[in-house]
Amino acid sequence: MNILAPVRRDRVLAELPQCLRKEAALHVHKDFHPRVTCACQEHRTGTVGRFKISKVIVVGDLSVGKTCLINRFCKDTFDKNYKATIGVDFEMERFEVLGVPFSLQLWDTAGQERFKCIASTYYRGAQAIIIVFNLNDVASLEHTKQWLADALKENDPSSVLLFLVGSKKDLSTPAQYVLMEKDALKVAQEIKAEYWAVSSLTGENVREFFFRVAALTFEANVLAELEKSGARRIGDVVRINSDDSNLYLTTSKKKPTCCP
Ligand SMILES: Nc1nc2c(ncn2[C@@H]2O[C@H](COP(=O)(O)OP(=O)(O)OP(=O)(O)O)[C@@H](O)[C@H]2O)c(=O)[nH]1
């Protein structure tokens, strides 16, 4: 029995949201990977859409705006008063991507040094890492590499998606922003992260950014599932029904029709 309420209409993704800057994007394809689109059409997304919840961690210096960013997206609120995150906090967001339900668990971690050791115990198992810096504070951009190094100690660098997010865009003049963006793009390219600039106060780019995180995490998950089932496909033993009959897969197994 499905006890979950339907996904909110404004969390439905039928197309791949585009990157902010092509120079620092995880990829620049216009559409979802064709194998992913096909798998969704044929309901072959495995655990994605049924049991899987993807963990996303948000790290960065104190007061760069991590909590405000999550709150703007999940609750559409903004608090101008600073309240330090103690340890960690998390929000769940449910999406529907290409007709498949998909959930993100967004972990807000503490930027303050004294709470860092509690927060870092929650880094493990992330599928995406969002490293936030303040667009008006160059030191916070410089610190992003250390935040990333710490987060990667607990995760597999080859499979995690990275996002570098400049916050508080509303506080930069256009000229200041251009200068900061130049440096940020360099860092993003170096660490192989996708670059975004947002304002939680005005809401600029916040929704677009999280939609992109959801879409790319979903895509990576489905591709991983397909890889797993593909590896299992030939010569494997598959148990069918409950009568313990065994079916051996052979090379003659037909490929799904729309699969590229
Ligand atoms: N003008 C402006 N202020 C912001 C923005 N985002 C956050 N702030 C302010 O920056 C301060 C810190 O924001 P938080 O979201 O609490 O920062 P944090 O990174 O979660 O801080 P820690 O929990 O200590 O790690 C608060 O006073 C916010 O109101 C923004 O987009 N624009």
The ligand as an SDF file (V2000), in Angstrom:
LIG
                    3D

 32 34  0  0  0  0  0  0  0  0999 V2000
   21.1850   38.9640    1.8490 N   0  0  0  0  0  0  0  0  0  0  0  0
   21.2100   37.6410    1.9890 C   0  0  0  0  0  0  0  0  0  0  0  0
   21.4520   37.0990    3.1940 N   0  0  0  0  0  0  0  0  0  0  0  0
   21.4790   35.7450    3.2880 C   0  0  0  0  0  0  0  0  0  0  0  0
   21.2770   34.9000    2.1680 C   0  0  0  0  0  0  0  0  0  0  0  0
   21.3630   33.6290    2.5830 N   0  0  0  0  0  0  0  0  0  0  0  0
   21.6020   33.6610    3.8870 C   0  0  0  0  0  0  0  0  0  0  0  0
   21.6740   34.9470    4.3460 N   0  0  0  0  0  0  0  0  0  0  0  0
   21.9140   35.3760    5.7170 C   0  0  0  0  0  0  0  0  0  0  0  0
   23.1800   34.8650    6.1350 O   0  0  0  0  0  0  0  0  0  0  0  0
   23.1220   34.4630    7.5070 C   0  0  0  0  0  0  0  0  0  0  0  0
   23.5570   33.0180    7.6420 C   0  0  0  0  0  0  0  0  0  0  0  0
   22.6680   32.1690    6.9550 O   0  0  0  0  0  0  0  0  0  0  0  0
   22.5270   30.6040    7.3210 P   0  0  0  0  0  0  0  0  0  0  0  0
   21.7080   29.9990    6.2610 O   0  0  0  0  0  0  0  0  0  0  0  0
   22.0870   30.4330    8.7050 O   0  0  0  0  0  0  0  0  0  0  0  0
   24.0620   30.1490    7.2100 O   0  0  0  0  0  0  0  0  0  0  0  0
   24.6620   28.6820    7.3720 P   0  0  0  0  0  0  0  0  0  0  0  0
   25.6510   28.5080    6.2900 O   0  0  0  0  0  0  0  0  0  0  0  0
   23.6070   27.6790    7.4790 O   0  0  0  0  0  0  0  0  0  0  0  0
   25.4330   28.8220    8.7670 O   0  0  0  0  0  0  0  0  0  0  0  0
   25.9340   27.6390    9.7790 P   0  0  0  0  0  0  0  0  0  0  0  0
   24.7090   26.9270   10.2410 O   0  0  0  0  0  0  0  0  0  0  0  0
   26.6430   28.3340   10.8980 O   0  0  0  0  0  0  0  0  0  0  0  0
   26.8600   26.7620    9.0370 O   0  0  0  0  0  0  0  0  0  0  0  0
   21.6900   34.7180    7.9840 C   0  0  0  0  0  0  0  0  0  0  0  0
   21.6440   35.9510    8.6700 O   0  0  0  0  0  0  0  0  0  0  0  0
   20.8920   34.7980    6.6840 C   0  0  0  0  0  0  0  0  0  0  0  0
   19.7540   35.6180    6.7780 O   0  0  0  0  0  0  0  0  0  0  0  0
   21.0090   35.5240    0.8990 C   0  0  0  0  0  0  0  0  0  0  0  0
   20.8010   34.8900   -0.1340 O   0  0  0  0  0  0  0  0  0  0  0  0
   20.9980   36.8850    0.8760 N   0  0  0  0  0  0  0  0  0  0  0  0
  1  2  1  0
  2  3  2  0
  2 32  1  0
  3  4  1  0
  4  5  2  0
  4  8  1  0
  5  6  1  0
  5 30  1  0
  6  7  2  0
  7  8  1  0
  8  9  1  0
  9 10  1  0
  9 28  1  0
 10 11  1  0
 11 12  1  0
 11 26  1  0
 12 13  1  0
 13 14  1  0
 14 15  2  0
 14 16  1  0
 14 17  1  0
 17 18  1  0
 18 19  2  0
 18 20  1  0
 18 21  1  0
 21 22  1  0
 22 23  2  0
 22 24  1  0
 22 25  1  0
 26 27  1  0
 26 28  1  0
 28 29  1  0
 30 31  2  0
 30 32  1  0
M  END
$$$$
